[in-house]
Amino acid sequence: MTISFRQRLRSGDTLIGALLQMPLPEVAEIFATAGYDWLFVDLEHAPMDPRAALDILTAVDTRLPCVVRVPWNDEASIKKALDVGATGIIVPLVNTVEDARLAVGRCKYPPVGFRSVGVTRAQRFDLEFDSYMKRANDDIAVVIQVEHIDAVRNIEAILDVPGIDGVFVGPFDLSGSMGKPGKIDDPEVQSAIGAVVSACQKRNIALCAYAHTPAHAHNYQRLGYRVIGLCTDYIMLARAAAAYLKEAKA
């Protein structure tokens, strides 16, 4: 029996993924072949749309989970990402209990939520409709982003909403919302992050983080983060290109 990404979040596994911003299925295939645990498909900050996400998910297929970050906490964005076959959704800027309830509800079919029923790639174009409908509510992971001081103030109530499987802390946006843009090591910013970490740990909700380097990934794991988005495809390519050139000219 295949263990879903959501089950792995809840079991405490350490999962190292890559953040994809290039709308290229062959790049996704490279990370799948390299052995990454999951892929973070970015529709918020990347030049990517649901069509590009569909191409990426089709290229990777069942080799590893693809979790899609939608551009906003709205029904259309979440519905399209799930219909192309996302195994999880990352919802940005969840600041209130109502934001959290809407995020979960839009990812779950009735009676748990209010996701509408479309028949597309997720259901293998109707060929696996019944089996998908039976397992979707249990298998689809809901991950929220906490990236504003309002979310920190409401974190206990937000995480009491049933159906939240993981939390991505956004330290840079959080610092900006506190009037300290970019000062992520500021004691007040770190205290706010600590409140989120504590609230997640009390509820066994997976702590997720973007790691700019492998060293950052190691540090996050020591702090209790189990789900890591390790850099982006653009940045990895830029670093490799610069390093190769430097070595060739040495």
N, C-alpha and C positions, 0 to 999 in steps of 0.2 A: 504493500500500500504506500503510495506517494505521500510524503509529509508536506503539507502546504507551507508557504512562506509565513502565513499567519500563525500556524502551529509552531513553527521554528522561532518566531518572535516570542511566543508565550512560553516556550520551553527554556529560554535563556541561552540559546546558541549564539556564538559570536559570528557575525555575518559581515564579510567585507565585500562591498560593492563598488562600482564605478559610476560617476555621474556623467551621463551622456548629454551633450549639447549639440553635437554634430548630427544633422538629420540624415545619417548614412547607415543603412543596415549592415554594411560590411564592417564598420567600426564596432557595432554591437557584437558581430560574430567573432571578432578578434578577442574581445573581453570574455566571451563565453568559452572560446577555445583555450584562453589563458587560465581558466579555472576560477574566475570570480564567482562569488556566492549569489550575487543578485545585481541587477542594473537599475539605476535611478534615471528614468527618462524624463528630461526636464522640458515641460511645456510652458513654464513660467518665465524663465529668463533666456531661453535659447530660441534661435530662429527655427522653431519646429511647430508643426501643427498636428492634428489627429491623423492625417494621412501619413506623415512621416513616422509618427508613433506606430501606426499599423505596419509599415514596412519593417521597422526595427523588431517589433514583436513577432512578425511572421518569420524573419530571418533567424531569430533565436529559438522560436517555437517553445518547446517544453524543456529545453536544455537548462535553463535557469530562470528564476522569477524576474519579471519586469514590473517595477513599481513606477507609476506615472505621477509626477507632480503636475497638478493642474494649475492653470494661471490664476484661478480664483475659486472661492467656495460657492460655486453656482451649479445649478442642476445640469445645464447643457454641457459644461466642461467635464463634469464628473461622469455623466452618462456616456459621453462619447469615448472617454478613456476606458471605461469599463467594457463598453461594447466592442472595442477593438481587441480586448483580451487581457487588460492589465490584471495582475494578480494582487495589486494593492494600489491605493491612492494616497498621495501626500497632499494635504490641504494646507495652503499658506494662510497666515494671519488669522488664526483662530484665537479670538480675544475674549469671548464670552461663552457662557453656558449655551446660549441659543446658537451661536456659531458652531459649537461642538455637536449639538443635537442635529443641526442641519447637515453637517458633514457626514455623520454616521447614517442618518436617514437616507441621504442621497446615494449611499453605497449599498444599502440593504433592500431586498425585495420585501413587500408586505408579507406577513403582518409586522415584521421587525422594523421596517422602514418604508420608504415610498419610492424606491427606484422603479422607473418605468421599464416595461418589458419590451425589448427590441430583439430581433433575431438576426444576428450578424456573426462576426468571427468568434466572439466569446462562446457562442453556442455551436460553433463549427457549422455555421450556416444552416442550422436546423437539424443537422445529422446527430448532434449530441445535446439537443435541447433539454430533454428530461433530466439527464444526468447533471447537466450544468445547473439547472434550476434547483435541484435537490441540494447541491453542495455549495452554491455561490455564497450564501449568507455566512456559512461557516468558514469558507476559504478566503474570502476577500479581506485583506488587511486594511485597516483605516489608521493612517499616521497623520498626526496634526503637527503644524509648525507653531512653536511658541517663540515669537520674535518681537513682542511689544510688552512694555511694562504693564499694560492693562491685563494682558494674559497672565502675567506673573501674579498680579493681585487677585486674579480669579482662579488660580491654578487648581486649588483643592476642589472647587465646585466643578470646574471643567473636566477634571479627571474622574469625577464621580459619574459622569455620563457613561452609560454602558456602551461598549463597542469600540472604545479607543484602544488600539493595540500598541501604538508607539508614539513617541514625541521627539521631534527634531527641534533642538534649541538653535535659534538663529542669533548668535552673540553680537554680530555687527549691527543688524537692524534693532536688536534690543538696546544696545548702547545708544543708538541714535534716538530712540524713543525716550531715553532717559536724559537727553540733552548732552550726551557724551559720545558723539559719533566716532566709532573706531577705537575707543578706549576700552577694549574688552577685558583688560586686566585691572581696570579700576575696581577698588574694593566694593563699591555699591553694585556695579554690574555683576561681579562675581557672586555677591550675596544673592542677587536676584536669580542667577543661574542655579545657585545652590538650593534655593527654595523649590525650583522645578525638579531638580535631581531628587531631592528628598521626597517630594510628592509622588514621583514615578516609582521610586524604590518601595514606598509603602504599599503600592498597589500592584507591584510586579508588572508594570508597564515598561516596555522596552525603551531604553534611552538611546537615541540616535544622534549622530553628529556627522558633519562634514569635516573631513581631515585634509588639510592642504598638503601634507607630506606624510610619509610613513611614520616619522617621529611623532607627529601630532596624533596619528592613529594609535600608536602605542600608549601615548599619554592618556587619550580618551578611554582606552580599555582599562587602564589602571584606575581611572575614576569611576568605572562602572558602566560606561557606555558599551553596548553589545552590538550595535548596528552602525557600521561605518560606511559613509560614502567617501571613498578614497580619491580625492582630487577630481578633475574633469578631464575628458578626452582632449579638449583644446589645450589645457595646461600641460598635460603629459606630453603631447606632441611638440609643443613649444620648447619644453625643457629638453626633450630628446634631440630635437633639431639643433638647439644651441650647443648641447654637449657633444654631439657628433661632429659638428663643425669645428668646435674648439679642439677636439682630439685630432681631427684630420689635419689641422693647421699646426699642431704642436711640433 
